[in-house]
């Protein structure tokens, strides 16, 4: 139950487990294994479990339950993987995970946190992530956010597993829409938008391919514009190197084509992990409305300038970040960022913008999904404080 009861489940099942273990005779081998499992599962969920104590309890149960105890010793890191015995279900899960617990996609997470960025205001967000809906490995993600600058957005998406898969996505809301002229003066409108997408696809190993219809409606201080069309994409979604390429076309009230390339790499680094992000976007049609153009700022590629500060038909952004977790659940990050904005039709033309900064991370159980982020960055367009749920990329 601990493994599938979500990040709020410890409040319900933790006291029950404590009471059950308190009345279980310590001389009973199965009680010793139950204590070992409890400590090991707590550690897997990012809670203060004690694998050393789990190994000691398993060792005490070994004379009576040798195969079951041997599996717990491998799980605790006190025995090699080739010591896994045949038979116990725990052995099968550990074999699938190469010595780590592989009891399924994980448990759901309900997170409440602060959200904010320069240009978007400060507010709160509620997020739900369920990686194993109805125990079928269906992945559900949903969230809603509101800030002091009248931003109110919500989204929900559902993805199915398997070689032949599908994703359904709904999103909508309103947000301030800022446009900056060549002097830096800002004009603010209210952008209302809603979109729906259904994308069937194929999976092979670490690669995904999908294509499907997209329906959008948008209003920017005026009548609603319709932009129905289609999107097609391919992505490498697992491992330290992740690649995504997507093209979307729409033609109802306006002609629009937008292509996005996204590459992310997270190799190990001294004392932590590197995270590199390279993103390119292009919307070359002159008839594309401003709210469909690539944008940088407010945490979208760049964290130093305000949201919407740089908006153009073409954009390439890059971020290098060092992440470390030196104090238990508390982590730190340092980053440099840059964006090349291509806008041959404007007076500003092409320009390169950059910045750097650092931040804090609070990694709450169960990991790795429940992370609260706070960053401060400064660059050629000013400085900004951003907060959110999950890593920046």
Secondary structure, DSSP 8 states (H G I E B T S, - for coil): -TTTS-TTHIIIIIHHHHHHHHHS-TTSHHHHHHHHHHHHHHHHTTS---HHHHHHHHHHHTTT-HHHHHHHHHHTTSS-GGG--SS-HHHHHHHHTTTS--SSS---EEEEEEEEETTTEEEEEEEEEEEEETTTTEEEEEEEEEETTS-EEEEEEEE--SSEEEEEEEEEEEEEEEEE-TT--EEEEEEEEEEEEEEEEEEETTEEEEEEEEEEEEEESSS-EE--EEEEEEEE-SSSEEEEEEEEEEESSSEEEEEEEEEEE--EETTEEEEEEEEEEE---TTS-GGGSEEEBTTBS-SSS-TTSEEESEEEEEEEEEEEEEETTEEEEEEEEEEEEE-TTSSS-SEEEEEEEEEEEEE-SSTTT-EEEEEEEEETTEEEEEEEES---
